[in-house]
Amino acid sequence: MEALMSLLQRNNKVFRRDKTQVFFSLLSVIIVIVLYAVFLQKMQVDAIEQMTEATPGMVTMVNEWLVAGLLSMIAVSTTLAAFGIAVKDTESKATADFLTAPISRATIQFSYVLNAFVIGCIFSFIALIGCEIFIVATGGELLSFGALIKVISILLLSVLLASVFNVFLVLFVHTQNSFSTLSTIVGTALGFLCGVYVPIGVLPSFAQNLVMYFPISHTTLLLRNAFMENSISKVFDGVPASHLEAYKVNYGIVYELNGHLLSTTTSIIVILVTIVVLAILSVIIFKKKNK
C-alpha cells in the first residue's frame, strides 16, 4: 500500500507539472463551449420555441443540457490525459527502473489507473462548481440537495467508466506520438458520440444507434436527466406530452432504441457491465503483455 501511494503521489505531481498536457486535456471542452456560444444554444432555443412559448427558464434548461455534456466529456478527457504519464514512462523505460524496487507490475499499473480516477474526480468536481456558478449567473437555480447528490454519484460513476475505458485504449499505445494521435481522435469523436456537438435527433439512424451503443453517452444521458428534471417540467408545462417526448428523444435526454424508450436503470446497467467487461479485458491484455 505504501508503494502504491508513493507512486500515486509521483504520478499526480508529474501530471500537474505539465501545464500543456492539462490544457490539451480540456481542449475538447473548450471547443464545445465556443460552439455553444456561437450557435448551439440559439439552434436549440429556436427549436423549442416551435413547441412552446419562450420563457426565461428555457435558456436555463438549454444551459443545463450543455453542462451535462461538458461534465461527461471532462471525465473522459482528463482521465485520458492522466494516462499519458504511463505511456511516457513506458517509452522512457522509467517503468523498468521502478521494477528494480520491490514493486509488482500490477501495482505500477494500478497506480496509473488510480491516478487517472483521482484527477478525473478533481477536474469533474471543479467543473461542477463552475457549471453551477454559470447556471446561477444566467438566471437559473442551484441544484437541490437531492439532485446534487445524484449528480455527484453519476460523476463518480462517469469517472470510473472513463478510467477503465481509457486504460483499455492505452494498453495498445506504446509511444507518445501514438498517444497524441489517440487523444486527438478521442477528443474529436467524444462530442459527437455524447450527442453534444450535434443533437442525436438530426443524425442518421446508424449514427443514432452508434451513440446509444456508446457506453459513455449513457453518463451524459443520466446527467441531463439529473440537471434538467425541474427546468424541463416548467418549460413544457401545459405542452402536449408528444412534444415533450419528441424534444427528449431529439436532444438525447432519453434514448429510443427499436421503438422503445430506454429506462434509467438500463443506462446504469450498460455502464456497470461496460466497467466490468473492460476491467477484465484490460487485466487479461496486461498479463499477456507482461509475461
C-alpha positions, 0 to 999 in steps of 0.5 A: 500500500505504501508503494502504491501511494508513493507512486500515486503521489509521483504520478499526480505531481508529474501530471500537474507539472505539465501545464500543456498536457492539462490544457490539451486535456480540456481542449475538447471542452473548450471547443464545445463551449465556443460552439455553444456560444456561437450557435448551439444554444440559439439552434436549440432555443429556436427549436423549442420555441416551435413547441412552446412559448419562450420563457426565461427558464428555457435558456436555463434548461438549454444551459443545463443540457450543455453542462451535462455534456461538458461534465461527461466529456471532462471525465473522459478527457482528463482521465485520458490525459492522466494516462499519458504519464504511463505511456511516457514512462513506458517509452522512457523505460522509467517503468523498468527502473521502478521494477528494480524496487520491490514493486509488482507490475500490477501495482505500477499499473494500478497506480496509473489507473488510480491516478487517472480516477483521482484527477478525473474526480478533481477536474469533474468536481471543479467543473461542477462548481463552475457549471453551477456558478454559470447556471446561477449567473444566467438566471437559473437555480442551484441544484437541490440537495437531492439532485446534487447528490445524484449528480455527484454519484453519476460523476463518480460513476462517469469517472470510473467508466472513463478510467477503465475505458481509457486504460483499455485504449492505452494498453495498445499505445506504446509511444507518445506520438501514438498517444497524441494521435489517440487523444486527438481522435478521442477528443474529436469523436467524444462530442459527437458520440455524447450527442453534444456537438450535434443533437442525436435527433438530426443524425442518421439512424446508424449514427443514432444507434452508434451513440446509444451503443456508446457506453459513455453517452449513457453518463451524459444521458443520466446527467441531463436527466439529473440537471434538467428534471425541474427546468424541463417540467416548467418549460413544457408545462401545459405542452402536449406530452408528444412534444415533450417526448419528441424534444427528449428523444431529439436532444438525447435526454432519453434514448429510443432504441427499436421503438422503445424508450430506454429506462434509467436503470438500463443506462446504469446497467450498460455502464456497470457491465461496460466497467466490468467487461473492460476491467477484465479485458484490460487485466487479461491484455496486461498479463499477456503483455507482461509475461 
